[in-house]
Amino acid sequence: QGNGQGNGIEEISPSNMEDAITRFFVGPDRGPILASASILCLILYRIALTNDSINNINIHNPSFPFQSIDILIGIISIVIWWIQEHFLHRHFLHSNFDWFGRGIHQAHHDKPYYHISIDPTPLLLGWLCTTHILLRMVLPLHLALTATIGYSMAGMWYEWTHYIVHTKVKPKSKFMKQIRDNHIRHHLVNEDYWLGFSLPLVDDVFGTNPTVQEVRERMRMEKNII
């Protein structure tokens, strides 16, 4: 997960938002800009489908391209991302069985907290394409596009927030501070907790958002038992 020099050497990490945005979108990692462009193409394609439908039935007052069913499907796809994000993080990236994904994620944890963390381009684009193929198997084209757009936008929000909280940029909003603080706790206090990311509330739902004091007390008790 992410780029980096590894070996305990701290990478150069942006310390202001302008540098962070530049590094994310026009740095050596092409994944974010290509994924963002792909999502934009999906949105334009979805709008084009609506315009074609309007022209075919001779409606002269085009309505908003995304209808109520699109909004519902979009919300569901985003919620699925939030749940899946926590599930994969907890049960696969921090799994008890050894596999290459766990090793990559452990390497991410072994680096200094402040480092460049951007997923590889093949992973970002491959995930997006695979998602759309699977959705197209169960949904009509226009709704599969909507679901892919919602899911992928949630994924890009994760990609950006995970990247930015590993930089030295100080968040200004309370929401972003909570995301950063939870992720710092996950890295530096205990990897078994604070597993959600895009929406910290998910940790409350799954019972992985204790106080730091509670976790340290549990760790102390476990150490004494051992």
C-alpha positions in Angstrom: 0.0 0.0 0.0 1.6 3.2 -1.2 5.0 4.2 -2.4 8.1 4.6 -0.3 11.7 4.0 0.3 11.2 1.8 3.3 14.1 0.6 5.5 13.1 3.1 8.2 14.1 6.1 6.1 11.5 8.9 6.3 10.4 10.1 2.9 10.0 13.7 2.0 6.4 14.5 2.9 4.5 17.6 1.8 3.8 20.1 4.6 1.3 22.4 2.9 -1.8 21.7 0.9 -0.6 23.1 -2.4 2.4 20.8 -2.4 0.3 17.9 -1.2 -2.3 18.3 -4.1 0.5 18.6 -6.6 2.3 15.5 -5.4 -1.0 13.5 -5.4 -2.2 14.4 -8.8 0.9 15.2 -10.9 3.6 13.4 -9.0 5.3 10.2 -10.3 2.2 8.1 -9.2 -0.3 8.3 -12.1 -3.0 6.4 -10.4 -5.0 9.3 -8.8 -5.2 11.4 -11.9 -6.0 8.4 -14.2 -8.7 7.2 -11.8 -10.2 10.6 -11.5 -10.3 11.0 -15.3 -11.9 7.6 -15.5 -14.6 8.6 -13.1 -15.2 11.8 -15.0 -15.6 9.7 -18.2 -18.1 7.5 -16.5 -20.1 10.5 -15.3 -20.2 12.0 -18.9 -21.2 8.6 -20.3 -24.0 8.3 -17.8 -25.3 11.8 -18.8 -25.0 10.9 -22.4 -27.2 7.9 -21.9 -29.8 10.1 -20.3 -29.7 12.6 -23.2 -30.1 9.7 -25.7 -33.1 8.5 -23.8 -34.6 11.9 -23.8 -34.1 12.4 -27.5 -35.5 9.0 -28.3 -38.8 9.7 -26.6 -39.0 13.3 -27.9 -39.0 15.1 -24.6 -38.1 18.7 -25.1 -37.5 19.6 -21.5 -34.6 17.5 -20.3 -34.6 16.6 -16.7 -31.7 16.2 -14.3 -29.6 13.3 -15.6 -29.5 11.4 -12.3 -32.9 10.3 -11.2 -34.1 9.1 -7.8 -33.1 5.5 -8.4 -29.6 6.8 -9.3 -29.4 8.7 -6.0 -30.4 5.6 -4.1 -28.0 3.3 -6.0 -25.2 5.9 -5.5 -25.8 6.1 -1.8 -25.9 2.3 -1.4 -22.6 1.9 -3.3 -20.9 4.5 -1.1 -22.2 2.7 2.1 -20.9 -0.6 0.7 -17.5 1.0 0.2 -17.5 2.2 3.9 -18.4 -1.3 5.2 -16.0 -3.1 2.8 -13.2 -0.7 3.7 -13.4 -1.7 7.4 -14.0 -5.4 6.6 -11.0 -5.8 4.3 -8.8 -3.8 6.6 -9.7 -5.9 9.6 -9.9 -9.4 8.2 -7.5 -9.3 5.3 -4.9 -6.6 5.7 -4.5 -7.5 9.4 -5.4 -11.2 8.9 -4.0 -14.1 10.9 -3.1 -15.9 7.7 -0.1 -15.0 5.5 -0.7 -13.6 2.0 1.0 -11.0 -0.1 -1.6 -8.3 0.6 -0.9 -8.6 4.4 2.8 -8.3 3.7 2.4 -5.1 1.6 0.2 -3.6 4.3 2.7 -4.5 7.0 5.4 -2.8 5.1 3.2 0.3 5.1 3.0 0.1 8.9 6.7 -0.4 9.2 7.5 2.9 7.5 7.7 6.1 9.5 4.2 7.6 9.9 4.9 10.5 7.6 5.5 9.1 4.1 4.0 9.1 0.6 1.2 6.6 0.6 -0.5 6.2 -2.8 -1.7 2.9 -4.1 -0.2 1.6 -7.4 -1.9 2.6 -10.6 -2.7 -1.0 -11.7 -4.5 -1.5 -8.4 -6.6 1.7 -8.7 -7.6 1.2 -12.3 -8.0 -2.6 -12.0 -10.3 -2.2 -9.0 -12.4 0.4 -10.8 -12.7 -1.8 -14.0 -13.4 -5.0 -12.0 -16.1 -3.2 -10.0 -17.9 -2.0 -13.1 -17.8 -5.4 -14.7 -19.3 -7.1 -11.7 -22.0 -4.4 -11.3 -22.8 -4.7 -15.0 -23.5 -8.4 -14.5 -26.4 -7.6 -12.1 -27.6 -4.1 -13.1 -28.7 -2.4 -16.3 -26.0 -0.3 -17.9 -27.2 3.1 -16.6 -27.5 1.9 -13.0 -24.2 0.0 -13.2 -22.5 3.3 -14.3 -24.2 5.1 -11.4 -23.1 2.5 -8.9 -19.6 2.5 -10.3 -19.4 6.2 -10.0 -20.6 6.3 -6.4 -18.3 3.4 -5.3 -15.3 4.8 -7.2 -15.8 8.3 -5.8 -15.9 6.8 -2.3 -12.7 4.9 -3.2 -10.9 8.1 -4.4 -12.0 9.9 -1.2 -10.3 7.1 0.7 -7.2 7.3 -1.5 -6.9 11.1 -0.9 -7.7 11.1 2.8 -5.3 8.2 3.5 -2.6 10.0 1.5 -3.2 13.4 3.2 -3.2 12.2 6.8 0.2 10.6 6.1 1.6 13.9 5.1 2.6 16.8 7.4 -0.3 18.9 6.3 -2.4 19.9 9.4 -6.1 19.4 8.8 -8.4 22.3 9.5 -11.8 20.7 9.8 -12.9 18.7 12.8 -13.9 15.8 10.5 -10.4 15.6 8.9 -8.8 15.9 12.3 -10.8 13.0 13.5 -9.8 10.9 10.5 -6.1 11.8 11.1 -6.2 11.2 14.8 -7.9 7.8 14.4 -5.4 6.7 11.8 -2.4 7.8 14.0 -3.9 5.8 16.8 -4.2 2.8 14.5 -0.5 3.1 13.5 1.1 4.1 16.7 -1.2 2.7 19.5 -2.8 -0.6 18.4 -3.4 -2.0 14.9 -6.5 -3.9 16.1 -8.5 -0.7 16.4 -9.5 2.4 14.4 -9.9 0.3 11.2 -12.4 2.5 9.5 -11.1 5.4 7.5 -13.4 7.4 5.1 -16.0 7.6 7.8 -14.8 7.3 11.5 -18.4 6.5 12.5 -17.9 3.0 11.0 -15.6 2.1 13.9 -18.3 3.0 16.3 -20.7 0.7 14.5 -18.2 -2.3 14.6 -16.9 -1.6 18.1 -13.4 -0.7 17.1 -13.3 2.9 18.4 -12.3 2.6 22.1 -10.5 5.4 23.9 -6.7 5.2 23.9 -6.8 4.7 27.7 -9.0 1.7 27.3 -6.7 0.1 24.7 -3.6 0.7 26.8 -5.3 -0.8 29.8 -6.2 -3.9 27.8 -2.7 -4.2 26.5 -1.3 -3.9 30.0 -3.6 -6.6 31.3 -2.7 -8.9 28.4 1.0 -8.3 29.0 0.6 -9.2 32.7 -1.3 -12.4 31.8 1.5 -13.5 29.4 
